[in-house]
Amino acid sequence: MKKAMIAFAVLMAMAAFSDVARHLGWIDGAMEKRAIGLVIGSMAIVIGNYLPKMRLFQSPNRILGWLLVIAGSAYVALFVVAPLALARQAAAMIGVGVIVMIAILWQPLRVGVRQPAIALMLTFVYLLSTAVAVYTFGRQHWTEWLHGAFFVAYAVLYTLGEKQCLRN
């Protein structure tokens, strides 16, 4: 689990670096968007590879790991090969599908779950949800409210998961 957390943190740092690089003029906005797409795809691949190794995700929920690896690979391929407009639209559709499948397959609050597993999955879902909103609607003024709603939902689910950990 520690390796997955470190890989996730490195990918987050890469996303932050691409934003800094754009602000410094080293890369343009399109390249930054491609970099963010690659980071999100890579996060899905990393998480998908580590899910089967966690006790929580063995047996019936192993399909979630495969789903994340496939979706992450599609994200990476889209942001490397496809035109940016198409990549953003397709990534939004893939993201919505992944979020729905995670909601259907992943039930962390019904079983005893370690906090790092909850943190990793909820953080990824939060980032993916935010990316889908931006890919779909652009940077509209109301997407900030949507971003806030995702953050509140993340905080509530994280707190519920933490309480479940404390009870066990």
VOGU-3710 file (C-alpha; in Angstrom, 3 decimals, decimal comma):
1> mkkamiafav> 0,000/0,000/0,000  2,872/2,335/0,749  4,152/2,058/-2,839  0,730/2,963/-4,207  0,548/6,019/-1,949  4,035/7,129/-3,004  3,238/6,642/-6,700  -0,003/8,580/-6,244  1,857/11,433/-4,505  4,474/11,552/-7,283
11> lmamaafsdv> 1,725/11,752/-9,902  0,054/14,577/-7,962  3,409/16,388/-7,907  3,701/15,927/-11,666  0,275/17,519/-12,140  1,296/20,454/-9,963  4,581/20,764/-11,869  2,733/20,943/-15,201  0,626/23,815/-13,848  3,742/25,641/-12,643
21> arhlgwidga> 5,460/24,989/-15,984  2,506/26,543/-17,838  2,540/29,600/-15,582  6,280/30,017/-16,190  5,751/29,758/-19,957  7,679/26,510/-20,404  4,641/24,743/-21,882  1,380/25,976/-23,375  -2,159/25,343/-22,105  -2,775/22,437/-24,484
31> mekraiglvi> 0,337/20,635/-23,304  -0,719/21,168/-19,687  -4,143/19,667/-20,413  -2,501/16,669/-22,037  -0,176/16,270/-19,049  -3,102/16,362/-16,612  -4,924/13,732/-18,684  -1,820/11,538/-18,643  -1,531/11,949/-14,871  -5,171/10,980/-14,284
41> gsmaivigny> -4,783/7,939/-16,537  -1,600/6,955/-14,737  -3,333/7,310/-11,368  -6,070/4,945/-12,523  -3,465/2,419/-13,671  -1,531/2,634/-10,383  -4,656/2,240/-8,256  -6,009/-0,536/-10,475  -2,757/-2,469/-10,106  -2,756/-2,197/-6,315
51> lpkmrlfqsp> -6,440/-2,920/-5,639  -6,173/-6,716/-5,965  -3,293/-6,684/-3,462  -5,468/-5,085/-0,784  -7,480/-7,448/1,369  -10,589/-5,367/0,812  -10,600/-5,771/-2,950  -9,925/-9,475/-3,339  -12,416/-11,828/-4,996  -15,669/-10,172/-6,157
61> nrilgwllvi> -14,271/-6,656/-6,477  -11,127/-7,575/-8,433  -12,978/-6,487/-11,546  -12,689/-2,913/-10,267  -8,900/-3,155/-10,525  -9,140/-4,327/-14,124  -11,653/-1,600/-14,891  -9,318/1,085/-13,562  -6,329/-0,270/-15,490  -8,313/-0,375/-18,738
71> agsayvalfv> -9,795/3,094/-18,185  -6,387/4,504/-17,244  -4,824/2,999/-20,354  -7,593/4,530/-22,472  -6,984/7,925/-20,842  -3,256/7,724/-21,557  -3,836/6,646/-25,154  -6,382/9,414/-25,742  -4,173/12,183/-24,403  -1,144/10,932/-26,340
81> vaplalarqa> -2,758/10,263/-29,723  -6,151/11,958/-30,109  -6,814/15,629/-30,795  -7,246/17,460/-27,502  -10,944/18,285/-27,982  -11,778/14,643/-28,725  -9,564/13,413/-25,887  -11,347/15,657/-23,402  -14,823/14,557/-24,522  -13,955/10,863/-24,558
91> aamigvgviv> -12,150/11,158/-21,211  -15,249/12,726/-19,666  -17,401/9,820/-20,879  -14,881/7,263/-19,637  -14,652/9,120/-16,313  -18,411/9,072/-15,789  -18,477/5,350/-16,567  -15,653/4,664/-14,114  -17,321/6,713/-11,361  -20,586/4,797/-11,849
101> miailwqplr> -18,785/1,442/-11,788  -16,869/2,414/-8,649  -20,159/3,370/-6,996  -21,652/0,009/-7,964  -18,698/-2,263/-7,164  -16,863/-0,605/-4,290  -18,574/-0,775/-0,918  -15,944/0,278/1,630  -18,338/1,342/4,331  -19,941/-2,106/4,662
111> vgvrqpaial> -16,770/-3,925/5,613  -13,767/-3,182/7,796  -11,461/-1,022/5,709  -8,054/0,396/6,476  -7,845/4,165/6,199  -5,191/4,299/3,407  -7,404/2,243/1,085  -10,311/4,610/1,635  -8,126/7,681/1,244  -6,607/6,467/-2,011
121> mltfvyllst> -9,902/5,533/-3,650  -11,841/8,576/-2,474  -9,057/10,923/-3,522  -8,981/9,357/-6,977  -12,777/9,557/-7,330  -12,654/13,200/-6,213  -9,958/14,061/-8,762  -11,687/12,113/-11,522  -15,030/13,794/-10,779  -13,426/17,215/-10,915
131> avavytfgrq> -11,677/16,373/-14,177  -14,923/15,125/-15,721  -16,674/18,363/-14,757  -13,935/20,488/-16,317  -13,646/18,288/-19,429  -17,387/18,396/-19,938  -18,237/21,988/-19,093  -14,961/23,881/-19,255  -14,171/26,457/-16,601  -17,649/27,893/-16,172
141> hwtewlhgaf> -18,342/29,926/-13,049  -20,743/27,280/-11,736  -18,176/24,476/-12,022  -16,615/25,936/-8,876  -19,836/25,059/-7,041  -19,721/21,584/-8,526  -16,100/21,279/-7,396  -17,180/22,338/-3,898  -19,947/19,722/-3,877  -17,443/17,008/-4,827
151> fvayavlytl> -15,171/18,166/-2,021  -17,993/18,054/0,550  -19,017/14,565/-0,608  -15,370/13,480/-0,395  -15,035/14,849/3,135  -18,252/13,142/4,297  -17,329/9,766/2,804  -13,798/10,005/4,163  -15,126/10,787/7,632  -17,609/7,907/7,496
161> gekqclrn> -14,849/5,547/6,418  -12,585/6,773/9,199  -15,335/6,201/11,775  -15,769/2,672/10,411  -12,016/2,102/10,900  -12,186/3,330/14,482  -15,060/0,951/15,304  -13,092/-2,136/14,230
//
